[in-house]
Amino acid sequence: MNPPADHSEGCVLELKVHAGARRNEVRWESDERVKVWVTQAPEKGKANQAVLEILAKSLGVRPSQLEIVSGQTSPHKRILVRGLNAREVAQRLKAGAHTDPKTG
């Protein structure tokens, strides 16, 4: 996986998703990889929606600013983050992982 990359509409973020986890969490790894855990099962797009919601909270943006551009059915996804550049996304993710207090 690659670090966040600038895009004409914002930035593209590559991440690995762990669906069906015990908690919802976003973690910036030291090697600049992003991992996301969601409690939703990977069925009927529920996990993808959960990924967008928790990632939006972690980045401080609206879920509508995020779009899965590849990896709809894969744990490896590319997310378009509209309105933030790669540096801003990296800073926000490094500043602190987001764990949902309801699940973890």
PyRosetta script that sets phi, psi and omega in degrees:
from pyrosetta import init, pose_from_sequence

init()
pose = pose_from_sequence("MNPPADHSEGCVLELKVHAGARRNEVRWESDERVKVWVTQAPEKGKANQAVLEILAKSLGVRPSQLEIVSGQTSPHKRILVRGLNAREVAQRLKAGAHTDPKTG")
pose.set_psi(1, 151.1)
pose.set_omega(1, -177.8)
pose.set_phi(2, -106.0)
pose.set_psi(2, 157.3)
pose.set_omega(2, 174.0)
pose.set_phi(3, -67.1)
pose.set_psi(3, 167.8)
pose.set_omega(3, 178.5)
pose.set_phi(4, -54.5)
pose.set_psi(4, 142.5)
pose.set_omega(4, -178.7)
pose.set_phi(5, -127.3)
pose.set_psi(5, 137.7)
pose.set_omega(5, 178.6)
pose.set_phi(6, -62.1)
pose.set_psi(6, 149.0)
pose.set_omega(6, -177.8)
pose.set_phi(7, -141.7)
pose.set_psi(7, 157.1)
pose.set_omega(7, -177.4)
pose.set_phi(8, -59.3)
pose.set_psi(8, -25.4)
pose.set_omega(8, 179.8)
pose.set_phi(9, -102.4)
pose.set_psi(9, -3.1)
pose.set_omega(9, -177.6)
pose.set_phi(10, 157.8)
pose.set_psi(10, -104.2)
pose.set_omega(10, 178.6)
pose.set_phi(11, -154.6)
pose.set_psi(11, 156.6)
pose.set_omega(11, 175.9)
pose.set_phi(12, -110.2)
pose.set_psi(12, 129.1)
pose.set_omega(12, -177.0)
pose.set_phi(13, -117.2)
pose.set_psi(13, 126.1)
pose.set_omega(13, 175.5)
pose.set_phi(14, -96.1)
pose.set_psi(14, 139.0)
pose.set_omega(14, 180.0)
pose.set_phi(15, -149.6)
pose.set_psi(15, 163.6)
pose.set_omega(15, 175.0)
pose.set_phi(16, -114.0)
pose.set_psi(16, 132.1)
pose.set_omega(16, -176.9)
pose.set_phi(17, -108.4)
pose.set_psi(17, 136.8)
pose.set_omega(17, 174.1)
pose.set_phi(18, -115.1)
pose.set_psi(18, 97.9)
pose.set_omega(18, -179.2)
pose.set_phi(19, -84.5)
pose.set_psi(19, 153.7)
pose.set_omega(19, 179.7)
pose.set_phi(20, 75.4)
pose.set_psi(20, 23.5)
pose.set_omega(20, -179.4)
pose.set_phi(21, -77.9)
pose.set_psi(21, 173.6)
pose.set_omega(21, 179.1)
pose.set_phi(22, -84.1)
pose.set_psi(22, -12.5)
pose.set_omega(22, -178.4)
pose.set_phi(23, -147.7)
pose.set_psi(23, 163.1)
pose.set_omega(23, 172.2)
pose.set_phi(24, -98.8)
pose.set_psi(24, 126.8)
pose.set_omega(24, -177.4)
pose.set_phi(25, -157.1)
pose.set_psi(25, 146.1)
pose.set_omega(25, 171.4)
pose.set_phi(26, -118.2)
pose.set_psi(26, 131.5)
pose.set_omega(26, -178.8)
pose.set_phi(27, -133.2)
pose.set_psi(27, 130.4)
pose.set_omega(27, 172.5)
pose.set_phi(28, -91.2)
pose.set_psi(28, 118.8)
pose.set_omega(28, -179.4)
pose.set_phi(29, -85.8)
pose.set_psi(29, 156.7)
pose.set_omega(29, -177.5)
pose.set_phi(30, -61.7)
pose.set_psi(30, -24.8)
pose.set_omega(30, 178.5)
pose.set_phi(31, -90.5)
pose.set_psi(31, 20.3)
pose.set_omega(31, 177.4)
pose.set_phi(32, 66.7)
pose.set_psi(32, 23.1)
pose.set_omega(32, 172.7)
pose.set_phi(33, -94.7)
pose.set_psi(33, 151.0)
pose.set_omega(33, 178.7)
pose.set_phi(34, -114.9)
pose.set_psi(34, 131.5)
pose.set_omega(34, 176.3)
pose.set_phi(35, -121.5)
pose.set_psi(35, 141.7)
pose.set_omega(35, -179.2)
pose.set_phi(36, -129.9)
pose.set_psi(36, 129.9)
pose.set_omega(36, 175.3)
pose.set_phi(37, -111.0)
pose.set_psi(37, 132.5)
pose.set_omega(37, 176.5)
pose.set_phi(38, -132.2)
pose.set_psi(38, 147.0)
pose.set_omega(38, -178.6)
pose.set_phi(39, -78.1)
pose.set_psi(39, -20.8)
pose.set_omega(39, -179.2)
pose.set_phi(40, -66.7)
pose.set_psi(40, 143.8)
pose.set_omega(40, 175.8)
pose.set_phi(41, -77.1)
pose.set_psi(41, 152.3)
pose.set_omega(41, -179.5)
pose.set_phi(42, -79.5)
pose.set_psi(42, 67.3)
pose.set_omega(42, 179.8)
pose.set_phi(43, -138.0)
pose.set_psi(43, 136.8)
pose.set_omega(43, 177.0)
pose.set_phi(44, 54.7)
pose.set_psi(44, 32.5)
pose.set_omega(44, 176.3)
pose.set_phi(45, 76.2)
pose.set_psi(45, 4.2)
pose.set_omega(45, -177.6)
pose.set_phi(46, -63.9)
pose.set_psi(46, -43.3)
pose.set_omega(46, -179.6)
pose.set_phi(47, -66.4)
pose.set_psi(47, -40.3)
pose.set_omega(47, 178.6)
pose.set_phi(48, -60.7)
pose.set_psi(48, -42.9)
pose.set_omega(48, 178.7)
pose.set_phi(49, -63.8)
pose.set_psi(49, -41.2)
pose.set_omega(49, 178.3)
pose.set_phi(50, -63.6)
pose.set_psi(50, -39.0)
pose.set_omega(50, 177.8)
pose.set_phi(51, -60.0)
pose.set_psi(51, -47.3)
pose.set_omega(51, -179.0)
pose.set_phi(52, -62.6)
pose.set_psi(52, -40.0)
pose.set_omega(52, -179.1)
pose.set_phi(53, -66.6)
pose.set_psi(53, -47.6)
pose.set_omega(53, -177.8)
pose.set_phi(54, -72.2)
pose.set_psi(54, -33.5)
pose.set_omega(54, 176.7)
pose.set_phi(55, -67.3)
pose.set_psi(55, -39.0)
pose.set_omega(55, 177.3)
pose.set_phi(56, -61.2)
pose.set_psi(56, -43.6)
pose.set_omega(56, 177.5)
pose.set_phi(57, -61.3)
pose.set_psi(57, -43.9)
pose.set_omega(57, -177.6)
pose.set_phi(58, -65.5)
pose.set_psi(58, -34.9)
pose.set_omega(58, -179.0)
pose.set_phi(59, -89.9)
pose.set_psi(59, -12.7)
pose.set_omega(59, -178.3)
pose.set_phi(60, 73.5)
pose.set_psi(60, 35.3)
pose.set_omega(60, 178.6)
pose.set_phi(61, -125.5)
pose.set_psi(61, 171.2)
pose.set_omega(61, 175.5)
pose.set_phi(62, -79.7)
pose.set_psi(62, 145.4)
pose.set_omega(62, 177.1)
pose.set_phi(63, -56.3)
pose.set_psi(63, -28.2)
pose.set_omega(63, 179.8)
pose.set_phi(64, -68.0)
pose.set_psi(64, -14.2)
pose.set_omega(64, 177.2)
pose.set_phi(65, -83.2)
pose.set_psi(65, -5.3)
pose.set_omega(65, -177.5)
pose.set_phi(66, -111.8)
pose.set_psi(66, 142.8)
pose.set_omega(66, 178.0)
pose.set_phi(67, -145.5)
pose.set_psi(67, 132.6)
pose.set_omega(67, 175.0)
pose.set_phi(68, -78.5)
pose.set_psi(68, 114.5)
pose.set_omega(68, -178.2)
pose.set_phi(69, -95.3)
pose.set_psi(69, -20.2)
pose.set_omega(69, 171.5)
pose.set_phi(70, -158.3)
pose.set_psi(70, 152.6)
pose.set_omega(70, 178.9)
pose.set_phi(71, 93.5)
pose.set_psi(71, 28.1)
pose.set_omega(71, -179.3)
pose.set_phi(72, -53.0)
pose.set_psi(72, -37.5)
pose.set_omega(72, -176.7)
pose.set_phi(73, -113.3)
pose.set_psi(73, 14.1)
pose.set_omega(73, -177.6)
pose.set_phi(74, -117.3)
pose.set_psi(74, 154.0)
pose.set_omega(74, 174.4)
pose.set_phi(75, -71.8)
pose.set_psi(75, -18.4)
pose.set_omega(75, 176.9)
pose.set_phi(76, -95.2)
pose.set_psi(76, 117.3)
pose.set_omega(76, -174.7)
pose.set_phi(77, -125.5)
pose.set_psi(77, 154.3)
pose.set_omega(77, 170.7)
pose.set_phi(78, -117.3)
pose.set_psi(78, 124.2)
pose.set_omega(78, -176.1)
pose.set_phi(79, -115.0)
pose.set_psi(79, 128.5)
pose.set_omega(79, 172.7)
pose.set_phi(80, -86.2)
pose.set_psi(80, 123.7)
pose.set_omega(80, 177.8)
pose.set_phi(81, -108.5)
pose.set_psi(81, 106.7)
pose.set_omega(81, -178.5)
pose.set_phi(82, -80.7)
pose.set_psi(82, 137.0)
pose.set_omega(82, 173.1)
pose.set_phi(83, 92.4)
pose.set_psi(83, -6.1)
pose.set_omega(83, 176.7)
pose.set_phi(84, -128.1)
pose.set_psi(84, 140.2)
pose.set_omega(84, 175.9)
pose.set_phi(85, -87.0)
pose.set_psi(85, 175.0)
pose.set_omega(85, -175.3)
pose.set_phi(86, -60.3)
pose.set_psi(86, -40.4)
pose.set_omega(86, -179.8)
pose.set_phi(87, -63.4)
pose.set_psi(87, -42.9)
pose.set_omega(87, 179.7)
pose.set_phi(88, -64.3)
pose.set_psi(88, -42.0)
pose.set_omega(88, 179.1)
pose.set_phi(89, -63.0)
pose.set_psi(89, -46.8)
pose.set_omega(89, 179.9)
pose.set_phi(90, -61.1)
pose.set_psi(90, -44.0)
pose.set_omega(90, -180.0)
pose.set_phi(91, -61.5)
pose.set_psi(91, -44.9)
pose.set_omega(91, -178.2)
pose.set_phi(92, -66.1)
pose.set_psi(92, -38.0)
pose.set_omega(92, 179.3)
pose.set_phi(93, -73.4)
pose.set_psi(93, -36.7)
pose.set_omega(93, 178.3)
pose.set_phi(94, -68.6)
pose.set_psi(94, -30.8)
pose.set_omega(94, -176.3)
pose.set_phi(95, -62.2)
pose.set_psi(95, -24.6)
pose.set_omega(95, 178.5)
pose.set_phi(96, 165.6)
pose.set_psi(96, 131.0)
pose.set_omega(96, 176.4)
pose.set_phi(97, -69.0)
pose.set_psi(97, 156.8)
pose.set_omega(97, 178.5)
pose.set_phi(98, -110.6)
pose.set_psi(98, 122.6)
pose.set_omega(98, 173.6)
pose.set_phi(99, -117.8)
pose.set_psi(99, 130.7)
pose.set_omega(99, 179.9)
pose.set_phi(100, -69.9)
pose.set_psi(100, 119.4)
pose.set_omega(100, -178.3)
pose.set_phi(101, -61.8)
pose.set_psi(101, -21.0)
pose.set_omega(101, 179.5)
pose.set_phi(102, -72.7)
pose.set_psi(102, -27.9)
pose.set_omega(102, -173.8)
pose.set_phi(103, -121.0)
pose.set_psi(103, -4.7)
pose.set_omega(103, -178.8)
pose.set_phi(104, 178.6)
pose.dump_pdb("model.pdb")
